[in-house]
Amino acid sequence: MTNRTILLIEDDTSLLETILEILTLEGFEVLTALDGQHGLKIAEEQSPGIIVSDVMMPRMNGHEMLSALRKSPRTAKIPVILITAYSDYKQIPTMQQDLGADVVIKPFNPAELLAIIEQRLHIQVG
C-alpha cells in the first residue's frame, strides 16, 4: 500500500495554499509546515510518503532540512522534491546527487510536480 501522505513545506503562504489545493484535489493527504525546522519535526513524527519543500526558508532552509532528514534512520528513505527559484540553479546538481532529491524550478507546471510525485511514490512501492 502506497503512503499517499505528502508533507508540504513552504514559507510563502499563497504558494503553500495553491499547492495544497492541487495535491488535495489529486487525492493526497497533505501535512503542511512553514519552515524546514517545523517540517523536520513533522517528518519525524508522521513519516509521510514524500516531502515537497521549498529551498529558501527561514529558521532552517531546504538544504539543511534535507541533510537532517538523510541522517535520521526514520526519515532517510523518504523521497524529497525541492522547489527552487532559478537563482538557485547552480546548486541543483548538489541537491540531486549528494542529497538524493528531485528538483522542480519555480515557476512550475502543476502537472510536472504531480508527475514527479507519482513517479517517486511508484518507485518507493515497486
C-alpha distance (Angstrom), angle and dihedral (degrees) to the residues before:
residue distance angle dihedral
M1 . . .
T2 3.79 . .
N3 3.79 118.0 .
R4 3.82 100.0 -129.2
T5 3.80 94.4 -176.4
I6 3.79 113.5 120.1
L7 3.77 125.0 -162.9
L8 3.81 107.2 -148.4
I9 3.81 115.5 -163.4
E10 3.80 116.1 -173.0
D11 3.80 131.1 140.5
D12 3.82 94.5 -158.5
T13 3.81 100.3 84.9
S14 3.81 93.4 -161.4
L15 3.81 91.9 55.3
L16 3.82 90.9 41.2
E17 3.81 90.5 55.2
T18 3.82 92.1 46.9
I19 3.81 93.9 50.8
L20 3.81 90.8 42.0
E21 3.80 90.2 55.6
I22 3.82 92.7 48.2
L23 3.81 93.0 49.2
T24 3.80 93.8 44.2
L25 3.82 91.4 50.9
E26 3.82 87.6 52.9
G27 3.81 90.3 56.8
F28 3.79 100.6 -102.7
E29 3.78 124.3 139.4
V30 3.79 104.8 -129.2
L31 3.80 129.7 -156.8
T32 3.81 116.3 -169.2
A33 3.79 138.7 -153.2
L34 3.80 131.5 176.0
D35 3.82 97.0 -145.8
G36 3.78 141.2 21.5
Q37 3.79 95.5 -104.8
H38 3.80 92.7 56.8
G39 3.81 89.9 41.0
L40 3.79 91.5 54.1
K41 3.81 90.5 52.1
I42 3.82 91.9 50.3
A43 3.82 91.3 47.0
E44 3.81 90.9 53.4
E45 3.82 92.4 47.6
Q46 3.82 101.4 38.8
S47 3.85 106.3 27.8
P48 3.81 96.8 -145.1
G49 3.79 120.5 -155.4
I50 3.80 91.0 -120.5
I51 3.80 139.4 -0.6
V52 3.80 124.5 -137.4
S53 3.80 110.8 -168.6
D54 3.76 141.6 172.4
V55 3.81 115.0 -127.6
M56 3.81 103.1 -143.6
M57 3.83 107.5 58.8
P58 3.80 138.2 136.4
R59 3.82 124.7 -99.3
M60 3.82 94.7 13.5
N61 3.79 122.6 13.0
G62 3.79 125.9 -143.4
H63 3.83 93.9 -97.2
E64 3.80 92.8 53.0
M65 3.79 92.2 44.4
L66 3.80 92.5 49.4
S67 3.82 91.6 49.5
A68 3.82 89.9 51.2
L69 3.82 91.4 47.5
R70 3.81 91.4 53.0
K71 3.83 91.8 52.1
S72 3.81 94.9 55.5
P73 3.82 118.3 80.2
R74 3.82 89.7 -145.9
T75 3.82 94.5 56.5
A76 3.81 105.2 21.9
K77 3.81 95.4 100.7
I78 3.82 98.8 43.5
P79 3.83 109.0 117.5
V80 3.81 112.8 -119.7
I81 3.79 130.0 -157.5
L82 3.80 114.4 -165.7
I83 3.79 119.5 -155.3
T84 3.78 113.2 -153.6
A85 3.78 142.0 169.9
Y86 3.80 119.1 -112.7
S87 3.82 90.0 -105.5
D88 3.82 88.1 71.3
Y89 3.80 91.0 53.5
K90 3.83 95.6 113.6
Q91 3.82 90.2 60.6
I92 3.80 95.5 55.7
P93 3.84 97.0 94.0
T94 3.81 89.7 53.1
M95 3.80 92.4 49.4
Q96 3.80 91.8 48.1
Q97 3.80 101.3 41.6
D98 3.79 106.0 28.4
L99 3.79 98.6 36.0
G100 3.80 101.2 26.1
A101 3.79 98.1 -125.3
D102 3.77 131.7 143.4
V103 3.79 113.5 -129.0
V104 3.80 128.9 -144.5
I105 3.81 119.2 -171.1
K106 3.83 120.7 -135.9
P107 2.93 126.0 -92.1
F108 3.79 92.5 43.5
N109 3.76 138.4 171.7
P110 3.83 110.8 -110.2
A111 3.82 89.4 -135.3
E112 3.82 89.2 59.5
L113 3.81 91.8 53.8
L114 3.82 92.5 45.5
A115 3.82 91.8 49.6
I116 3.82 91.9 53.4
I117 3.81 91.4 46.5
E118 3.80 92.3 51.4
Q119 3.81 91.5 45.4
R120 3.82 92.9 51.0
L121 3.80 93.0 46.3
H122 3.80 90.3 49.5
I123 3.82 93.0 49.3
Q124 3.81 90.5 48.0
V125 3.82 91.6 54.5
G126 3.80 97.2 35.9
